[in-house]
Amino acid sequence: MLDAEAKTETVLEVSNIEVIYNHVILVLKGVSLKVPKGGITALLGGNGAGKTTTLKAISGLLASERGEVTKGSIQYRGENTAHADPADLVKRGVVQVMEGRHCFEHLTVEENLMTGAYTRADGKGAIAADLEMVYNYFPRLRERRKSQAGYTSGGEQQMTAIGRALMSRPETILLDEPSMGLAPQLVEQIFEIVKSVNENEGVTFLLAEQNTNVALRFAHYGYILESGRVVMDGPAAELRENPDVKEFYLGMSDEGRKSFRDVRSYRRRKRWLS
C-alpha cells in the first residue's frame, strides 16, 4: 500500500524530455513526470499519444528503434539514466513488460519465467521461492507451466510476461498496455494482480494504458498524454471526477453518455488545447 512516507520518496523522475526518431521525427515534447516509490502511476492517452515511447525512454530501449532522448533528463534514484544500458537498468531493478505480451514462444511457461531470473546471483533457493510466489499470484500459470508459451492464450501470455518480470526481483515495473486484446473480465483480473503485487511485494508500477477507466480505478496517480505532451495530471480519484477526463476518456459527461458526433465536436474545445 502506498503510505505517507512512500509518497514523499520519488524513485523515478522524468524532466522535460524530448524524444526524436530517425533524427527528424519529434515524438515527445517536454514530458515530465514523477513516480513515487511503492505506488501505481498511470500513463494515459490514446493510441499514438507517446505512452510507449515514454516507457522505452525510461528503460533504455529507444536505440533499437532509432530513437533517442535529445533533451531533458531521466533520473532513477537520483542518478541520470537517460542513456543507460537496458541490462544495467534491469540490474538496478527497472524492468519493462513490453506491449503485445512478448514471450519466447518455443519455451514452456516455466522456462519463460526462469529467464527472468537470469541475472540473479542469490541462489537456487531464492529463485525457487520466487517462482512459487509467481504461481501463487497466477494459479493459471502453475497449471500451464509445462505448456509451450506460444500455444497458451493471450491472457496467459500476459501473465507469463508479468511473472517473468517479477522473477528478476524488480523494484519498478514499466507495464505497457496490459489490457490490450484481452476480454474485460481478464483485464480486471490482471489489474487486481498488479494491485496485489504492489501492496504485498512493494513493487512500484508505471503503467501505460488506453483503458482509462480501469487504470484510474487501480492507480494512485495519473498523467494524461496527447500528441507527445502531458496535458493533465493528478491523483487518480480526482482525475476520475474531472469533467474533461469523463468527456474524452471515459465516454461520459455530466449530462450522461454522448454520441460520437457530440464528442467529436466538443473535442475541438478542449480546455488544455485552447
N, C-alpha and C positions, 0 to 999 in steps of 0.2 A: 504494500500500500504506500502511496506517495504521502509522506508525512511532512510536517512543517520544516524539519531540518533538511530533508532532501530537496525541498522546493528552493532552498537558498543556494544549493550547490549545482552549478552548471557544468555538466560533463562534456557537452559539445556546444560550440558556438560558431556559427557561420556569420561572417560580417561583410555585407555589401559585395558579394561575389558576382562576377560576370563570367559566363562560360561561352566559348566560341568553338564551333565545329568547323573543321576544314579551313581554318584561318579566316573565314569570312562570315559564317552564319552565327549571329548573336542569339543565344537561346535563353540564358539567364541574365537579367538586367538589374543588378543591385539587390540580390536576395540576401536577407538577414534573418536568422532565427536562433533561438536558444533551446537546448534540450536539457531539462533538469534530470539529475541522477535519480533513478528509480521511478521515473514517470512514463506515461504513454503519450507521446506527442504525435498529432496527426498532421500530415501534409496533404491538403485537399485541393481539388480542382479538376476540371475536365481533361479529356484526352488532349495532349499537346501543351498543357499548361506549364510544364517544366518540372514535374514532381520526380520522375525517374532520373532526369539529368542532375537534379539536386542531390539525390541519394548517391549517384555514381561519382559526383564531385567529392562527396564526403568519403566514400570508400576507396577512392583512387582508381576507379575503373574507366574513367573517361578516355584514357590514352588508347585503349583498344578500339575505340570508335572515332579516333582522330579528333577528340575534344580536349580542351584544356581550360583551366581556370586562369583567366588573364588579369583579373583584378580582385581585390578583396582578400580575405583571409579565412581559413578554416582551422579552428583550434580544438584539439581533443585533450582534455585535462591540462589546458594551458599551453600545450605545445603545438606549434604550427605544423599541420599535417596536410596542407593543400597539395603538396607534391610528393607525399609519402608513398612508398611501395605498398600495394594492396596486401601482400603477405605480411609485411611489417605491421600493418593495421590490425590484421587478424590476431597476431601475437599480442597486440595491445588490448585486444578484447572487442574490436569492432568487426562485425560480420554482417554482410548483406545477403538477404534472401531475394534472389532475382525474380522479376516479373516472369510469369509463364511457367512456374513450377519446374525449374530445371533439375533433372535427376540424371544419374548415369543409368540409362535405360537397360543396359545389358547386365547390370549388377542387381543383386537382390535388395530388398528394402533394408535389411540389416547391414549389408555391405555398404550401401549408401550412407547409412547413419554412421558407420565406423569411419568413413572417410573424413567426417567432421572432426574426429579426434586425432587426425594425422600429425598435427603439430604439437600435440601434448607430450609431456615427459613426466607425468605424475604417476605412472604405473598402471598396470592392467586392472588392479582392483578398483581404482578411482574411475577408470573408463567404464568398467562393467557396472558400477553403481549408477553412473550417469545414463547408461543405456537402459537400465531398469527404470530410471526416472522418466526418460522419454517415453517408454512403453506405458508407464502409469498415466502420463498426460494424453497419450494417443493409443488407447487399447486396440484400436483397429490395426495399428502397425504391428503390434505383437502377433495378431492373427495372420498378418500378411508378410511376416518377416522373411520367409523363405521364398517369396514370390519375386519374379523379376519386376523391377520398378516400372519398366515400360509397359507392362500388362496390368498395372493397377489403375484405379480410377483417378480422375483429376483431383478429387478431394484427398485421396490417399497420397498422391504425389505432392500435393501442397503440404500435407502433414509431414511427409518424408523430408521435404526441403527445410521446414522449420525445425524438425527434430535433428537434422544434420547440423544446423547452425547451433543448436543447444549443446551438441556433443563437443563443441570447441570450448565450452565454458565461457561464453561471451559475457562482457559487461553490457554491451549495447548491440541491439539487433536493428538493422535497417531493413524494414519489411516492405517490399514493393508490390502493391496491388494484390493483397492476399485473397480478395473476393472474386478476382477475375475468372469468369467462366464457371463459377460454382453456383449450385442451387441455393436459394435463400436460407433454407434450414442448415445447410452445411456452412454457409458464411457465418451464421450465428454461432455455430459450434466452434469454428476456427477462432473467432474473436473471444469467445468465452475462455478458450485455452490460452490465448495470448494474455488475457486478463489474469488468469490463474498463475501463469509463469511469472508475470510481472509482480504479482503480490507475494507469491511463495518463494521465488528464487531471487527476487530483487533485480531482475533483468530490465534494463532501460530499453524502450522501444521508440523508434522514429518510423512511423509507417505512412507510406504514400497510398492514397485510396481515393477512387472516384465515388465510391458509395458513401457519400457524406453522412447519410442518416445513421448507418450502423457505426461508422467511425466516431462520430461525435457522442454516441452513447457509451463508448468504451474508453475514449481518450480523456486525458485530463486537460489538454490544451490543444489548440488547433491553429494552423496557418492556412490561409486560402491563397492559392496562386492563380494568376491569369496572365497568359502571354509572357511568362518568364518573370513576373513581378509578384511580390507579396502585396495583396490588396486589402487584406484584413487579417487580424489575429486576435486571440483572446481565449479565456477559459472556455472549455467545451460547452459547459452549461449555458454560458452567455451567448455563444455562437448559435446554439440550437434555438434560442429565443429571438435572435436578431431577425428583423423583418426581411432584410435583403438576402440573408442566408436561406430563410424559409422560401423566399420567392424563387431564387435562382438555383438552389442546390437541393432543397427538399421538396420542390414542386408545390409549395403551398404559400398562401398569403393570409392576411388577417380576414380576408373575405372568403377564404377557402381555396380549394384547388382551382387553378386557372387553366384555360385551354392553351395549347401550344402557341396559337396566334397571339393571345394576350401576353404571354411571357416573352415572345419574340419582340413584340412592340415595346414592352416595358423594359426589356433588356437594354435598349438604347439609352435609357435614363438612369443607369446605374450610378449611384452617388459617387462611387470611387473612380469612375471614368469621366465624370463631368468636370 
